[in-house]
Amino acid sequence: MDRVDREILAALEDDGKAGLKAIARKVGVPTSTAHHRIMRMEKNGVIRKYSAIPDYRKVGLPVCAYLLVNVSYSGISSQEEVARHIRKIPNILSVDIVSGEIDIIAKVRAEDIDSLGDTVIRRIRKIPGVAKTVTSVVMKNMD
């Protein structure tokens, strides 16, 4: 990837619905060049997918939290197995296996604190291999 690819990618990250002409103008290349480069980045897996990012308050999921999960390795095959179970739970936005004192970090959205508590207590803590959870509620999003 060169500078132009990075600028095209940044333009798409900023506005995934931007038209080719707008992207080409912003980056300073012909429309055909922008189109060719986008197609190449899609083919090579640089651009994996396009998605909509909702306003979670407007769709009824204003509460955001990060769940820090420690895994107990007795009785499970892997950290990945626990992460896959967590990922299947509704409103889990992302699951990452990380290094350090925490094994897994999951981002979750909820209607309110009660439904967040239900997700953690009744769903995540019941997954085989989950030893401990710590929930950090987002107080203010800076996006």
C-alpha positions, 0 to 999 in steps of 0.5 A: 500500500502506498500513500494514495491507497492509504488516503483512499482507505481513510476516505472510505473509513470516514464515509463508507458511502462516499462515491468514487468521484468524491473519493477521487477528488479528495485524494487527488486522483482520477475516478478510474484510479480510485476505482481500480485501487478500491477493487484491488484492496477488496480483492486482496482483503485489505478492505474486508467488508463495508458496514453501517455504524448505527447511532446506538442511542437511536436504536435503543442500546445506549449503554456501552461496556467493556467486559474483561474476562479471565479464562480458567483453562480446566475443562475447556480446549482453548481461549478461542473456544470461550471467545467464540461462545461470547461472540454468539451472545446478542449485542456483543459487538467485538471480542478480542483475545489479549495479552496481560492479566486479562484474557479476553475483552468484549465490547457490549451494548445494552438497553440499560444497566439491568439488561447489561447485568443480565448479559454478564451474570446470566450469559457470560459468567455461565460460559464454561471456562469463564473464571472471572469478569470485570465490567467497565461501563463507558461513561463518555464516548469520544468518537 
